Amino acid sequence: MSQLQVGSEILIELTNQSESFRVEQTILNASGSRTVIAKPVDTSLYGFYIATFSDDYTSALINIDGVAYNLDSVGTEGDWYSGAKLSLVEPKVTVTSQVKPNKSREPDIVEHNTGSPTISIHFHYNDAVRSKYGLGMNARIEHIVNSANFFLADSGVDFRVSAEWSYRRYSTSFGLKRSVDGYIRDDRSLRSGLNFMFRRGYDAMFLLTSKDAANGECSWAPLGDPVTENYVDYAISVFSIDCEDETFVETLGRTLGLQSSHYAYDSVNGPYPFGFGHGEKGKFYTLMARFGDFVGEGNTSPKKIFRFSSPRLDCEGSPCGVPEGQTYAADAVKVLNLVGHAAADSNKPITNLRRLPDLLDQIQDEQFEKCVMDYTFRYQSSYVASWTDPFECNRSISDLRGLSFLTGLKSLKLTLSRGAKNTEELASLTQLEELELTSSSSSTELFDVGQLVNLKRLTLVSFTINNLSSLNQLKLLEELTIGNARIDFSEILSLDGMVSLESIIFYSVNFSDLGLFSKLKNLESVMITSSDISDLTPLRSWESNPTVIDFRSNDIESLEGLETHVQLDSLYLDFNRYLKDIDASRHLVNLRIFELYQSNVDTIEPIKELTELRRLKITSRNETTLDSLPQFTNLYLLNIELSNELTDAGPLILAMPQLVENALAENQQAELKYEIYQSPCWQSDYAELVANDIGIIFDSASCDEYGRDDDYDGDGVSNQDEIDLGRNPLLSDSGEQLKK
């Protein structure tokens, strides 16, 4: 058998059948054992042959189409024996031909496909495993790992697994889940295990036991999602090494977000609604799925297909899965390909082996030390460079000495006291993707944040910033927030280096030149409030097309420059006390939200044709008519303050049912507020009754007490009497309330 190589053909003879396989891959394992993987010569057939030979070829572990054979010795003539006698249920294997590999085939010895991401796993085996397998333990582990990689590749999954293993004493006699829970609860065991994983760079840990030592159980694993959680932090599982060869890869699948099937009694709302095994009653079932869930009528047994579910694969003439979005969706291959890279990248070997005592020796600030100690109450490795959980300290820190030890952090939020020392230590945290710094005084100078080139989100509050241009080095930055800051803009020509920037938030910053952002291409939201913006014309040269602009509390006088941004969805311009000219807004035909409250525009006529508006807030003390309001086609919130000369709010009250109807369509709350100082109080009284009746928020800031005995609608009944009768005083001959 040592002569098997890629291209060799193998004839398998069983009691009732024979089948020919062609070797596709041979793997020389680390222990010296050798794994041979073959598939049927007849490519129209589904099947596989996986055999792992001991280093001296005297024993073998074989899996043929899902049936496992453990053979104690191998005959020299190609027949395989258990002891000295050929068993009828064991295979007879004959090498029928040798085909030397040509250049198009894989090399004879294959380690791993280096083009695929690899999830690095460490197995901790216990005394039960060592006792059961003895010298054959290494080959058994290598066999199940190579089998897992075959099942992954045959399913179309684009990652692979690698494994190393070592001994650790632990018991599984109380059940597999309890053994993992006990391991996690034992702080010393967990820290020791995590330290080991972080030092070596393993992505996951599996405890290995035997079925006898686990009361017959085969596996337990946490259900997780490596995309939203750090895989290495939760991927601690256990399985019995003498269960079926596929047990390991199915246990791994559970940690990556997969469940058995929609028909299983223990299925839950997992991270992916299509992350299930699949099958058809009495016909087949895939990896992850359970035999019992797919037994057909008359106890017809389904065939196990050793592939993960996917509608793109064939299982006994049927799709192996159901596409995402359909009933009983099952596409485990899609899930695995979505999460594989995240799991494989969850951990890197650390070279900085400084521990918590080393960090505490460096820290000079009592508040910082308290935050560190609070942080270490979580399950963390003793190696401080391996700490990756978000670190947040709301205590006021005066000295950051020691922070440079935490080189693995990806998210950091700190509050600094005035004149905090050693802020340059932040520059060592080059893995940071999120940084939020708040200072108690704007006189605190900021270090050069441009060195943190992996930042995606940056928030700076109450700092003096003398070199804002260093932000141009942050090519990955997506969100930038600066507030209550003193910034020297005099030497800055542009901020176009932040090529990934999508969101800007500036508040209480001495900012005025919108041209600094003209070359950015990906801005989606721009919020610059309580600043010094007066001129919007630089917006004409912007290469970005943001959908949200918020320029509240600035010194804007005209909207000239906004006319080119017809893509705008939301525009906030409240509290621009000098704003009079909004003529450019007539071009913003896609606006859904427009707020100009406590500004003083000359006329609201430019917004008349903005029929997509959902929310409108506007102040115009010069506007004397409601005729310039847009149609109420989509509007559900209206807040207006108009001229003292306006005396009639009736048209607004009549529109209340339409506001409610529009709000229901948007799943929002309808609202009407107006300040029409000369409007009569009887109109407000009636509006309040209607608001309570139809469920709309209503408020009228002021009114004049007149006209109750008048007849607004000319139907011969006074306004007050109609209100008292439950009739609509705004419509003639209305015998019913407004809502009806």
TORRO-242468 format. One line per field, with one value per residue (C-alpha): x, y, z; residue in three letters; residue number from 0. Coordinates in steps of 0.1 Angstrom, whole numbers, plus 5000, padded with zeros to 4 digits. Layout:
BEGIN
u c(X,...) .
v c(Y,...) .
w c(Z,...) .
resn c(ala,...) .
resi c(NUM,...) .
//
This chain:
BEGIN
u c(5000,5030,5031,4998,5001,4979,4963,4964,4933,4920,4895,4874,4857,4830,4805,4779,4796,4829,4839,4869,4884,4911,4935,4932,4954,4980,4991,5022,5011,5032,5034,5046,5013,5000,4964,4951,4920,4902,4869,4850,4866,4830,4825,4788,4788,4789,4814,4848,4876,4898,4925,4951,4980,5004,5040,5050,5019,5009,4975,4950,4918,4895,4863,4845,4814,4808,4815,4845,4870,4898,4923,4950,4973,4977,4986,5015,4995,4970,4944,4935,4932,4919,4942,4949,4915,4897,4863,4834,4825,4860,4872,4895,4917,4937,4958,4948,4970,4996,4993,5022,5011,5016,5022,4985,4980,4987,5021,5023,5026,5002,5003,4975,4960,4978,4954,4926,4922,4930,4913,4940,4928,4943,4931,4935,4931,4926,4935,4905,4918,4954,4942,4919,4943,4978,5004,4976,4962,4982,4970,4934,4935,4952,4926,4896,4913,4920,4885,4871,4891,4879,4842,4848,4864,4839,4811,4826,4837,4867,4886,4905,4915,4948,4954,4980,4973,4986,4976,4955,4939,4901,4870,4839,4820,4793,4785,4802,4786,4793,4829,4832,4813,4836,4867,4854,4844,4878,4896,4930,4922,4907,4935,4960,4942,4937,4973,4983,4960,4971,5008,5005,4979,4952,4917,4897,4901,4886,4886,4890,4875,4861,4824,4830,4843,4815,4785,4780,4779,4796,4799,4789,4798,4785,4765,4782,4789,4826,4815,4799,4818,4855,4858,4887,4867,4839,4851,4858,4841,4844,4838,4845,4873,4858,4825,4820,4847,4824,4818,4846,4836,4800,4811,4832,4802,4782,4808,4805,4768,4753,4724,4711,4679,4646,4630,4652,4636,4664,4667,4668,4669,4706,4727,4718,4682,4696,4724,4709,4715,4690,4674,4644,4624,4635,4660,4690,4704,4735,4761,4747,4713,4702,4692,4660,4646,4645,4633,4606,4573,4576,4609,4626,4662,4677,4713,4738,4756,4788,4784,4772,4738,4737,4711,4740,4750,4733,4722,4707,4692,4678,4693,4713,4697,4671,4681,4682,4649,4627,4608,4631,4662,4693,4726,4753,4780,4770,4773,4807,4820,4806,4822,4853,4877,4865,4872,4906,4916,4904,4938,4974,5004,5017,5053,5048,5046,5042,5016,4993,5019,5042,5015,5006,5043,5042,5009,5013,4976,4953,4921,4937,4948,4912,4899,4925,4915,4878,4887,4906,4875,4864,4877,4911,4944,4972,4992,4981,4990,4963,4935,4911,4878,4867,4884,4864,4874,4851,4873,4894,4930,4959,4987,4985,5018,5015,4988,5013,5014,4978,4988,4960,4932,4908,4884,4894,4873,4891,4884,4914,4920,4933,4969,4971,5006,5021,4993,5020,5016,4984,5006,5016,4981,4983,4956,4929,4899,4878,4891,4871,4889,4872,4892,4880,4895,4899,4934,4947,4969,4963,4990,4995,4965,4976,4999,4969,4964,4939,4913,4878,4860,4875,4859,4878,4861,4875,4911,4934,4944,4973,4979,4945,4962,4976,4941,4950,4970,4939,4930,4906,4887,4849,4835,4851,4836,4852,4835,4842,4877,4902,4916,4941,4927,4951,4976,4951,4944,4923,4914,4910,4934,4906,4895,4871,4853,4815,4804,4816,4804,4818,4801,4812,4843,4856,4850,4839,4855,4835,4860,4883,4860,4856,4877,4862,4841,4822,4806,4771,4763,4777,4769,4786,4767,4773,4802,4810,4797,4782,4789,4775,4788,4818,4792,4790,4825,4820,4826,4806,4768,4757,4721,4721,4734,4730,4742,4722,4733,4756,4757,4742,4724,4716,4712,4730,4753,4729,4711,4735,4727,4694,4702,4696,4672,4675,4685,4687,4692,4675,4688,4705,4693,4705,4690,4666,4671,4661,4654,4680,4658,4633,4658,4659,4630,4640,4640,4620,4631,4636,4641,4645,4630,4641,4655,4639,4634,4616,4592,4584,4573,4605,4594,4559,4568,4587,4561,4583,4586,4577,4589,4589,4599,4601,4600,4591,4579,4574,4551,4514,4498,4496,4493,4531,4531,4538,4510,4502,4508,4534,4538,4532,4550,4545,4559,4556,4559,4546,4538,4517,4495,4483,4449,4436,4450,4419,4436,4462,4436,4417,4449,4453,4436,4459,4489,4478,4472,4507,4522,4506,4521,4556,4551,4556,4538,4518,4524,4511,4525,4520,4527,4502,4498,4466,4447,4415,4415,4384,4404,4430,4403,4387,4422,4429,4396,4404,4440,4428,4404,4426,4460,4481,4504,4491,4503,4495,4518,4494,4461,4436,4403,4378,4354,4336,4302,4311,4302,4335,4319,4287,4263,4242,4257,4283,4318,4315,4281,4294,4323,4299,4277,4307,4306,4333,4332,4355,4332,4297,4268,4290,4269,4298,4332,4362,4377,4346) .
v c(5000,5023,5025,5043,5077,5102,5084,5049,5029,5009,4980,4976,4943,4939,4911,4922,4947,4960,4995,5011,5044,5066,5083,5121,5130,5115,5134,5127,5136,5151,5118,5099,5083,5087,5095,5085,5101,5086,5091,5067,5061,5064,5101,5098,5080,5096,5081,5084,5063,5078,5057,5066,5041,5039,5049,5013,5004,4977,4992,5014,5035,5033,5051,5039,5058,5065,5030,5029,5000,4999,4973,4959,4946,4949,4918,4920,4908,4937,4919,4936,4915,4919,4897,4867,4861,4880,4893,4893,4928,4942,4953,4935,4961,4956,4982,4975,5000,5027,5060,5083,5119,5143,5181,5188,5167,5175,5165,5131,5147,5175,5195,5221,5243,5275,5295,5288,5304,5279,5276,5265,5242,5227,5194,5186,5149,5132,5099,5082,5090,5079,5047,5038,5045,5042,5046,5049,5081,5104,5086,5087,5125,5130,5108,5128,5161,5150,5136,5170,5188,5163,5169,5207,5206,5182,5205,5236,5252,5275,5271,5242,5232,5224,5208,5202,5184,5179,5161,5177,5160,5166,5145,5142,5117,5142,5150,5169,5203,5202,5194,5225,5246,5234,5242,5277,5283,5271,5304,5288,5262,5288,5313,5285,5274,5308,5317,5286,5295,5331,5322,5297,5315,5288,5299,5272,5246,5211,5188,5152,5123,5088,5077,5054,5083,5106,5083,5075,5112,5122,5160,5194,5228,5264,5279,5311,5336,5345,5375,5393,5376,5370,5333,5325,5338,5313,5284,5258,5225,5188,5156,5119,5108,5073,5085,5087,5103,5132,5141,5166,5186,5187,5199,5225,5235,5242,5267,5284,5290,5257,5237,5202,5208,5226,5194,5189,5193,5215,5239,5276,5310,5309,5336,5324,5313,5292,5276,5241,5206,5192,5160,5143,5117,5082,5094,5113,5136,5158,5166,5184,5167,5137,5103,5102,5134,5120,5084,5078,5060,5024,5032,5037,5046,5077,5076,5099,5122,5135,5170,5202,5214,5235,5239,5239,5203,5171,5145,5114,5133,5161,5195,5191,5222,5250,5285,5314,5332,5301,5280,5257,5273,5252,5264,5255,5259,5296,5301,5284,5305,5337,5331,5310,5340,5356,5324,5318,5354,5354,5348,5354,5341,5368,5375,5400,5378,5405,5397,5416,5422,5437,5461,5471,5478,5504,5521,5554,5565,5551,5555,5537,5509,5505,5503,5476,5455,5459,5447,5416,5403,5391,5359,5371,5356,5366,5379,5416,5418,5392,5413,5422,5429,5466,5485,5514,5536,5564,5575,5606,5594,5618,5595,5569,5552,5514,5517,5508,5472,5466,5462,5438,5462,5470,5493,5518,5545,5567,5599,5620,5647,5681,5680,5642,5628,5602,5603,5592,5557,5555,5554,5518,5505,5501,5474,5499,5501,5523,5551,5574,5600,5626,5652,5673,5704,5716,5727,5691,5686,5656,5631,5623,5600,5596,5568,5546,5536,5508,5531,5529,5550,5580,5603,5632,5655,5685,5686,5712,5698,5715,5691,5679,5671,5639,5625,5622,5591,5573,5556,5531,5557,5555,5576,5608,5627,5659,5680,5709,5712,5739,5732,5751,5750,5777,5752,5727,5726,5695,5663,5642,5615,5599,5580,5556,5583,5579,5600,5633,5648,5681,5700,5732,5734,5765,5751,5771,5758,5731,5729,5708,5678,5685,5655,5629,5604,5583,5607,5596,5617,5651,5667,5700,5719,5749,5759,5789,5778,5807,5797,5766,5773,5749,5721,5725,5710,5681,5647,5630,5628,5625,5617,5634,5669,5685,5721,5732,5762,5779,5813,5802,5830,5812,5776,5785,5755,5728,5728,5702,5677,5664,5630,5645,5625,5646,5682,5698,5736,5746,5776,5793,5827,5846,5821,5839,5825,5789,5791,5763,5739,5737,5714,5689,5668,5637,5653,5633,5653,5691,5711,5748,5756,5788,5801,5832,5824,5850,5827,5790,5790,5770,5739,5738,5711,5689,5662,5634,5652,5632,5656,5693,5719,5755,5790,5820,5851,5868,5841,5852,5822,5785,5781,5776,5744,5712,5688,5665,5634,5618,5642,5629,5654,5692,5718,5754,5789,5817,5854,5872,5883,5848,5842,5809,5774,5756,5740,5725,5710,5696,5678,5659,5627,5626,5630,5600,5579,5588,5580,5546,5538,5547,5531,5564,5588,5616,5651,5686,5716,5752,5787,5810,5836,5852,5819,5816,5794,5776,5760,5748,5734,5714,5702,5688,5669,5654,5646,5626,5608,5598,5595,5624,5646,5681,5714,5750,5775,5804,5816,5845,5842,5853,5839,5812,5826,5831,5806,5796,5772,5792,5764,5784,5769,5787,5774,5766,5750,5727,5717,5710,5689,5668,5683,5697,5736,5738,5721,5732,5708,5683,5661,5639,5643,5651,5616,5600) .
w c(5000,5004,4966,4964,4946,4929,4899,4914,4910,4940,4938,4969,4973,5000,5007,4982,4960,4946,4936,4920,4933,4919,4943,4942,4971,4994,5026,5046,5082,5109,5129,5099,5091,5056,5044,5010,4996,4966,4947,4924,4890,4876,4882,4879,4913,4947,4971,4987,5002,5030,5046,5071,5074,5103,5096,5092,5072,5097,5106,5090,5096,5066,5057,5026,5017,5054,5067,5090,5094,5120,5108,5130,5102,5065,5043,5020,4990,4992,5013,5046,5077,5112,5132,5111,5095,5067,5079,5055,5065,5060,5026,5003,4986,4955,4936,4900,4882,4888,4870,4875,4882,4855,4858,4859,4890,4926,4941,4958,4992,5001,5033,5029,5002,5010,4989,5014,5048,5076,5109,5133,5160,5192,5206,5243,5248,5281,5297,5281,5246,5254,5270,5241,5212,5226,5199,5173,5187,5164,5133,5145,5150,5116,5100,5113,5104,5069,5066,5077,5050,5024,5034,5033,4999,4985,4996,4980,5012,5007,5040,5056,5091,5107,5141,5168,5200,5236,5268,5295,5325,5327,5332,5310,5332,5340,5303,5275,5280,5317,5310,5289,5314,5341,5321,5315,5351,5363,5359,5361,5334,5312,5315,5310,5279,5265,5272,5252,5223,5221,5224,5195,5175,5176,5165,5184,5211,5212,5242,5231,5250,5243,5243,5273,5293,5282,5289,5252,5241,5209,5209,5223,5209,5213,5185,5174,5146,5139,5120,5150,5178,5182,5174,5197,5227,5225,5203,5231,5222,5230,5211,5215,5192,5187,5173,5135,5114,5105,5142,5143,5112,5123,5158,5141,5120,5151,5163,5129,5131,5117,5132,5125,5105,5106,5117,5147,5182,5194,5165,5176,5160,5152,5135,5100,5091,5063,5084,5086,5074,5049,5037,5022,5041,5033,5007,5021,5047,5047,5072,5103,5098,5119,5106,5127,5113,5078,5082,5056,5057,5067,5084,5051,5059,5043,5030,5046,5021,5035,5022,5038,5025,4994,4967,4942,4950,4940,4966,4952,4923,4944,4955,4987,5001,4998,4987,5012,5015,5008,5033,5052,5037,5041,5026,5051,5024,5020,5058,5060,5032,5048,5082,5074,5069,5101,5121,5104,5112,5148,5164,5155,5175,5199,5204,5233,5263,5289,5315,5338,5366,5340,5329,5365,5372,5343,5352,5372,5372,5399,5378,5348,5371,5384,5348,5339,5370,5361,5326,5338,5356,5322,5308,5294,5287,5311,5281,5278,5241,5234,5249,5221,5238,5237,5265,5280,5309,5320,5348,5343,5335,5340,5328,5300,5308,5303,5276,5250,5263,5250,5214,5206,5213,5185,5203,5230,5248,5273,5293,5299,5325,5316,5304,5305,5302,5279,5253,5228,5242,5220,5189,5198,5195,5157,5156,5168,5146,5169,5191,5213,5234,5256,5275,5304,5288,5252,5262,5261,5231,5209,5198,5161,5154,5118,5130,5138,5102,5108,5124,5110,5136,5154,5180,5196,5221,5238,5224,5210,5175,5158,5130,5116,5083,5098,5094,5057,5066,5078,5045,5062,5083,5078,5106,5120,5150,5165,5191,5214,5199,5191,5157,5136,5101,5087,5072,5059,5021,5020,5039,5008,5022,5041,5010,5028,5049,5049,5079,5093,5126,5138,5166,5184,5162,5146,5111,5081,5048,5032,5004,5026,5018,4981,4969,4991,4971,4996,5021,5029,5060,5069,5103,5111,5138,5161,5139,5116,5082,5062,5026,5009,4974,4979,4978,4940,4937,4960,4945,4972,4970,5007,5014,5048,5056,5090,5093,5123,5143,5118,5101,5067,5048,5015,5003,4971,4963,4975,4941,4927,4955,4942,4959,4993,5015,5048,5053,5087,5089,5122,5141,5112,5123,5092,5067,5044,5009,5004,4966,4959,4978,4950,4932,4960,4947,4966,5001,5027,5057,5057,5089,5090,5124,5141,5109,5092,5056,5034,5018,5018,4982,4970,4989,4973,4948,4972,4973,4987,5020,5051,5078,5075,5102,5091,5104,5082,5100,5066,5052,5052,5034,5037,4999,4996,5017,4997,4991,5020,4997,5020,5049,5084,5105,5102,5125,5113,5126,5104,5102,5128,5100,5093,5111,5099,5108,5094,5063,5086,5109,5079,5068,5101,5089,5059,5082,5102,5071,5058,5092,5092,5058,5071,5105,5122,5146,5130,5144,5138,5156,5146,5158,5141,5167,5153,5148,5169,5200,5189,5161,5186,5208,5179,5168,5202,5202,5167,5178,5207,5185,5156,5174,5162,5184,5183,5198,5191,5209,5210,5198,5201,5219,5192,5167,5189,5180,5143,5116,5098,5074,5068,5076,5101,5132,5153,5156,5193,5189,5162,5185,5213,5190,5178,5144,5122,5124,5094,5069,5061,5068,5085,5106,5115,5131,5110,5113,5097) .
resn c(met,ser,gln,leu,gln,val,gly,ser,glu,ile,leu,ile,glu,leu,thr,asn,gln,ser,glu,ser,phe,arg,val,glu,gln,thr,ile,leu,asn,ala,ser,gly,ser,arg,thr,val,ile,ala,lys,pro,val,asp,thr,ser,leu,tyr,gly,phe,tyr,ile,ala,thr,phe,ser,asp,asp,tyr,thr,ser,ala,leu,ile,asn,ile,asp,gly,val,ala,tyr,asn,leu,asp,ser,val,gly,thr,glu,gly,asp,trp,tyr,ser,gly,ala,lys,leu,ser,leu,val,glu,pro,lys,val,thr,val,thr,ser,gln,val,lys,pro,asn,lys,ser,arg,glu,pro,asp,ile,val,glu,his,asn,thr,gly,ser,pro,thr,ile,ser,ile,his,phe,his,tyr,asn,asp,ala,val,arg,ser,lys,tyr,gly,leu,gly,met,asn,ala,arg,ile,glu,his,ile,val,asn,ser,ala,asn,phe,phe,leu,ala,asp,ser,gly,val,asp,phe,arg,val,ser,ala,glu,trp,ser,tyr,arg,arg,tyr,ser,thr,ser,phe,gly,leu,lys,arg,ser,val,asp,gly,tyr,ile,arg,asp,asp,arg,ser,leu,arg,ser,gly,leu,asn,phe,met,phe,arg,arg,gly,tyr,asp,ala,met,phe,leu,leu,thr,ser,lys,asp,ala,ala,asn,gly,glu,cys,ser,trp,ala,pro,leu,gly,asp,pro,val,thr,glu,asn,tyr,val,asp,tyr,ala,ile,ser,val,phe,ser,ile,asp,cys,glu,asp,glu,thr,phe,val,glu,thr,leu,gly,arg,thr,leu,gly,leu,gln,ser,ser,his,tyr,ala,tyr,asp,ser,val,asn,gly,pro,tyr,pro,phe,gly,phe,gly,his,gly,glu,lys,gly,lys,phe,tyr,thr,leu,met,ala,arg,phe,gly,asp,phe,val,gly,glu,gly,asn,thr,ser,pro,lys,lys,ile,phe,arg,phe,ser,ser,pro,arg,leu,asp,cys,glu,gly,ser,pro,cys,gly,val,pro,glu,gly,gln,thr,tyr,ala,ala,asp,ala,val,lys,val,leu,asn,leu,val,gly,his,ala,ala,ala,asp,ser,asn,lys,pro,ile,thr,asn,leu,arg,arg,leu,pro,asp,leu,leu,asp,gln,ile,gln,asp,glu,gln,phe,glu,lys,cys,val,met,asp,tyr,thr,phe,arg,tyr,gln,ser,ser,tyr,val,ala,ser,trp,thr,asp,pro,phe,glu,cys,asn,arg,ser,ile,ser,asp,leu,arg,gly,leu,ser,phe,leu,thr,gly,leu,lys,ser,leu,lys,leu,thr,leu,ser,arg,gly,ala,lys,asn,thr,glu,glu,leu,ala,ser,leu,thr,gln,leu,glu,glu,leu,glu,leu,thr,ser,ser,ser,ser,ser,thr,glu,leu,phe,asp,val,gly,gln,leu,val,asn,leu,lys,arg,leu,thr,leu,val,ser,phe,thr,ile,asn,asn,leu,ser,ser,leu,asn,gln,leu,lys,leu,leu,glu,glu,leu,thr,ile,gly,asn,ala,arg,ile,asp,phe,ser,glu,ile,leu,ser,leu,asp,gly,met,val,ser,leu,glu,ser,ile,ile,phe,tyr,ser,val,asn,phe,ser,asp,leu,gly,leu,phe,ser,lys,leu,lys,asn,leu,glu,ser,val,met,ile,thr,ser,ser,asp,ile,ser,asp,leu,thr,pro,leu,arg,ser,trp,glu,ser,asn,pro,thr,val,ile,asp,phe,arg,ser,asn,asp,ile,glu,ser,leu,glu,gly,leu,glu,thr,his,val,gln,leu,asp,ser,leu,tyr,leu,asp,phe,asn,arg,tyr,leu,lys,asp,ile,asp,ala,ser,arg,his,leu,val,asn,leu,arg,ile,phe,glu,leu,tyr,gln,ser,asn,val,asp,thr,ile,glu,pro,ile,lys,glu,leu,thr,glu,leu,arg,arg,leu,lys,ile,thr,ser,arg,asn,glu,thr,thr,leu,asp,ser,leu,pro,gln,phe,thr,asn,leu,tyr,leu,leu,asn,ile,glu,leu,ser,asn,glu,leu,thr,asp,ala,gly,pro,leu,ile,leu,ala,met,pro,gln,leu,val,glu,asn,ala,leu,ala,glu,asn,gln,gln,ala,glu,leu,lys,tyr,glu,ile,tyr,gln,ser,pro,cys,trp,gln,ser,asp,tyr,ala,glu,leu,val,ala,asn,asp,ile,gly,ile,ile,phe,asp,ser,ala,ser,cys,asp,glu,tyr,gly,arg,asp,asp,asp,tyr,asp,gly,asp,gly,val,ser,asn,gln,asp,glu,ile,asp,leu,gly,arg,asn,pro,leu,leu,ser,asp,ser,gly,glu,gln,leu,lys,lys) .
resi c(0,1,2,3,4,5,6,7,8,9,10,11,12,13,14,15,16,17,18,19,20,21,22,23,24,25,26,27,28,29,30,31,32,33,34,35,36,37,38,39,40,41,42,43,44,45,46,47,48,49,50,51,52,53,54,55,56,57,58,59,60,61,62,63,64,65,66,67,68,69,70,71,72,73,74,75,76,77,78,79,80,81,82,83,84,85,86,87,88,89,90,91,92,93,94,95,96,97,98,99,100,101,102,103,104,105,106,107,108,109,110,111,112,113,114,115,116,117,118,119,120,121,122,123,124,125,126,127,128,129,130,131,132,133,134,135,136,137,138,139,140,141,142,143,144,145,146,147,148,149,150,151,152,153,154,155,156,157,158,159,160,161,162,163,164,165,166,167,168,169,170,171,172,173,174,175,176,177,178,179,180,181,182,183,184,185,186,187,188,189,190,191,192,193,194,195,196,197,198,199,200,201,202,203,204,205,206,207,208,209,210,211,212,213,214,215,216,217,218,219,220,221,222,223,224,225,226,227,228,229,230,231,232,233,234,235,236,237,238,239,240,241,242,243,244,245,246,247,248,249,250,251,252,253,254,255,256,257,258,259,260,261,262,263,264,265,266,267,268,269,270,271,272,273,274,275,276,277,278,279,280,281,282,283,284,285,286,287,288,289,290,291,292,293,294,295,296,297,298,299,300,301,302,303,304,305,306,307,308,309,310,311,312,313,314,315,316,317,318,319,320,321,322,323,324,325,326,327,328,329,330,331,332,333,334,335,336,337,338,339,340,341,342,343,344,345,346,347,348,349,350,351,352,353,354,355,356,357,358,359,360,361,362,363,364,365,366,367,368,369,370,371,372,373,374,375,376,377,378,379,380,381,382,383,384,385,386,387,388,389,390,391,392,393,394,395,396,397,398,399,400,401,402,403,404,405,406,407,408,409,410,411,412,413,414,415,416,417,418,419,420,421,422,423,424,425,426,427,428,429,430,431,432,433,434,435,436,437,438,439,440,441,442,443,444,445,446,447,448,449,450,451,452,453,454,455,456,457,458,459,460,461,462,463,464,465,466,467,468,469,470,471,472,473,474,475,476,477,478,479,480,481,482,483,484,485,486,487,488,489,490,491,492,493,494,495,496,497,498,499,500,501,502,503,504,505,506,507,508,509,510,511,512,513,514,515,516,517,518,519,520,521,522,523,524,525,526,527,528,529,530,531,532,533,534,535,536,537,538,539,540,541,542,543,544,545,546,547,548,549,550,551,552,553,554,555,556,557,558,559,560,561,562,563,564,565,566,567,568,569,570,571,572,573,574,575,576,577,578,579,580,581,582,583,584,585,586,587,588,589,590,591,592,593,594,595,596,597,598,599,600,601,602,603,604,605,606,607,608,609,610,611,612,613,614,615,616,617,618,619,620,621,622,623,624,625,626,627,628,629,630,631,632,633,634,635,636,637,638,639,640,641,642,643,644,645,646,647,648,649,650,651,652,653,654,655,656,657,658,659,660,661,662,663,664,665,666,667,668,669,670,671,672,673,674,675,676,677,678,679,680,681,682,683,684,685,686,687,688,689,690,691,692,693,694,695,696,697,698,699,700,701,702,703,704,705,706,707,708,709,710,711,712,713,714,715,716,717,718,719,720,721,722,723,724,725,726,727,728,729,730,731,732,733,734,735,736,737,738,739) .
//
